[in-house]
Amino acid sequence: MYVQNGKAALVLYMLTSNDVNALATAKVPKAAVDGWGMDANDVLEHARANTARLFPPFILTFEQSIKGEETFAKVPDVNKFFMDPALNFSFIPSAANIYYLSIDKSVNGATAVFYTGVLDKLAALLDDDLYVSMACVREALIHPASAAKAKSVTNSTKNMYGTLTPLERLSSSIYHFSRLTGQLKMQ
């Protein structure tokens, strides 16, 4: 089962194993969802909530993200886990006006874009509409729209996409998130 948004598709997976050394999932076919007797949209909303709970989204500045995994471990939780209401999140502005969005396991981190409320919260933190680049499955790059030109974001996304292996690639397109409408649309 999946939901299409531009060239990206949000596909429903079931977690079958999640230990320290491995993460295993299986695609859930629409026929299985139909057999559950639940509305497909309700299933997707439950899946989004469960996924966000199991793999919380985090945000780093571009400057923090390029320093590697050891830097990630040193960034205090209050400076990265922005959706956790138990933390008093402290926003750090990026000098480059680029933010790195992913999930705690980093595998399929670009899915954090589709978590309920994530783009709304980022747009509120940045007080702006957003350009979203999902070239790689591991992360999404977030650009405040007033600080970036769509053409520049598109060019950098296509360049990044071209450097990735086929298994790492997600989309060479960019998306625009409107604060006003709460909609994510392909540019």
GIDA-V518721 format. One record per residue. N is the residue number from 1. PSI is psi in radians with two decimals (* if undefined). Layout:
# GIDA-V518721
N&PSI / N&PSI
This chain:
# GIDA-V518721
1&2.46 / 2&2.85 / 3&2.25 / 4&2.40 / 5&1.77 / 6&-2.22 / 7&-0.08 / 8&2.53 / 9&2.31 / 10&1.94 / 11&2.38 / 12&2.14 / 13&2.70 / 14&2.33 / 15&2.14 / 16&-0.40 / 17&2.38 / 18&1.36 / 19&-3.09 / 20&-0.64 / 21&-0.29 / 22&2.59 / 23&2.16 / 24&2.37 / 25&2.87 / 26&2.40 / 27&2.48 / 28&2.00 / 29&2.69 / 30&-0.62 / 31&-0.63 / 32&-0.76 / 33&-0.75 / 34&-0.64 / 35&-0.29 / 36&-0.26 / 37&0.40 / 38&2.68 / 39&2.36 / 40&-0.67 / 41&-0.64 / 42&-0.71 / 43&-0.80 / 44&-0.70 / 45&-0.71 / 46&-0.73 / 47&-0.73 / 48&-0.79 / 49&-0.77 / 50&-0.74 / 51&-0.74 / 52&-0.61 / 53&-0.75 / 54&-0.63 / 55&1.38 / 56&2.47 / 57&2.62 / 58&2.79 / 59&2.38 / 60&2.74 / 61&2.75 / 62&-0.69 / 63&-0.70 / 64&-0.68 / 65&-0.54 / 66&-0.07 / 67&-0.10 / 68&3.09 / 69&-0.61 / 70&-0.56 / 71&-0.72 / 72&-0.78 / 73&-0.50 / 74&-0.31 / 75&2.17 / 76&2.55 / 77&-0.62 / 78&-0.21 / 79&0.06 / 80&-0.67 / 81&1.38 / 82&-0.27 / 83&-0.10 / 84&1.93 / 85&-0.31 / 86&-0.33 / 87&2.51 / 88&1.39 / 89&2.32 / 90&1.89 / 91&2.32 / 92&2.06 / 93&2.57 / 94&2.28 / 95&-0.55 / 96&-0.10 / 97&0.68 / 98&2.36 / 99&2.50 / 100&2.01 / 101&2.25 / 102&-2.93 / 103&2.90 / 104&-0.62 / 105&-0.23 / 106&-0.50 / 107&2.24 / 108&0.64 / 109&-0.41 / 110&-0.34 / 111&-0.35 / 112&-0.44 / 113&-0.58 / 114&-0.03 / 115&2.45 / 116&2.17 / 117&-0.19 / 118&-0.90 / 119&-0.60 / 120&-0.79 / 121&-0.74 / 122&-0.72 / 123&-0.65 / 124&-0.76 / 125&-0.69 / 126&-0.13 / 127&0.88 / 128&2.83 / 129&2.92 / 130&2.53 / 131&2.35 / 132&2.20 / 133&2.15 / 134&0.95 / 135&-0.66 / 136&2.52 / 137&-0.39 / 138&-0.43 / 139&2.93 / 140&2.47 / 141&2.28 / 142&2.27 / 143&2.16 / 144&2.25 / 145&-0.59 / 146&-0.24 / 147&0.02 / 148&2.63 / 149&2.37 / 150&-0.71 / 151&-0.72 / 152&-0.74 / 153&-0.72 / 154&-0.81 / 155&-0.77 / 156&-0.60 / 157&-0.78 / 158&-0.67 / 159&-0.82 / 160&-0.79 / 161&-0.71 / 162&-0.35 / 163&-0.14 / 164&2.72 / 165&2.79 / 166&-0.61 / 167&-0.39 / 168&-0.37 / 169&2.44 / 170&-1.05 / 171&2.43 / 172&0.04 / 173&2.83 / 174&2.81 / 175&2.66 / 176&2.26 / 177&2.16 / 178&2.15 / 179&-0.65 / 180&-0.82 / 181&-0.33 / 182&0.33 / 183&2.46 / 184&2.09 / 185&2.52 / 186&2.39 / 187&*
